Amino acid sequence: MCRHLAYLGPPVPLKALLSEPEHSLLRQSWEPRRQRHGTVNADGFGVGWYADGDPVPARYRRSGPIWADVTLPDLARVVRTTALIGAVRDATLPGPDGEAAAAPFAAGRWLFSHNGSVPGWPDALAPLARAVPPVALLSLEARSDSAFVWALVLDRLRAGRKLGAALTETVRDVAAAAPAARLNLLLTDGTAIAATAWGDSLWYLTRPGHGTVVASEPYDDDPGWREVPDRTLLVARRADVLLTPLRERRPGPEPGAASAPRKESRT
């Protein structure tokens, strides 16, 4: 239903990630190669990035298709960043929220994107709403499943959870409430990337000296792209990429949420 990507590495212009590659996020908005649900991502787009010396990211979002925006090419040409999340949207359900429903969502130093959907929204997740502070529900940027999933993640981040733990706990809770949910999530604080593969495609490319890209699908034909297995948590830092299998929540006490991680070094 969407395509998204995250980047962490040396400073690059936004266009190097959003529009220059042969199968860039721009092209994926009308011609994705590996999208399993939906065909055209024209219901909005967004990009969030970090400027040098500022831990709070900037965002640029619009409600229309990315290919129709006349401002983005100039912005993407001159702005450079060391960390980014970009997304193009195919809405699960029509709604009036406009660009407010377009990822990335943001709070403080965090950026977030959701590629997927929650069948039965909002009824399916009503039990989870009781665990979220009322002010967080009243502050939802949009009336969508993605915005609510972000509220669940954000509540955990504010409680002190690390990026990977916040995504893991959220995915397991949402999947328990809505077993058919597709929950490919992206999260960054500008120093690390956390992502989940849960029901849709996820890939990553890491090269020494060139940083790491985590994306719904490869944006070029570089043989270094690696597919992330389904039901996996990915955490990328500047030195390595860590893959951890995820398990669905089961009734009763559990010894842990994940199996042993597998580290993939950049060296």
Buried (B, 14 or more C-beta within 10 A) or exposed (E): BBBBBBBBBEEBBBBBBBBBBEBBBBBBBBEBEBBEBBEEBBBBBBBBBBBEEEEEBBBBBBBBBBBEBEEBEEBBBEBBBBBBBBBBBBBBEEEEBBBBBBBBBBBEBBBBBBBBBBEBBEEBBEEBBEEBEEEBEEEBBBBBBBBBBBBBBBBBBBEEBBBBBBBBBBBBBBBBBBEEBBBBBBBBBBBBBBBBBBBBBBBBBBEEEEBBBBBBBBBEEEEEBBBBEBBBBBBBBEEBBBBBBBBEBEEEEEEEBBEEBEEBEBE
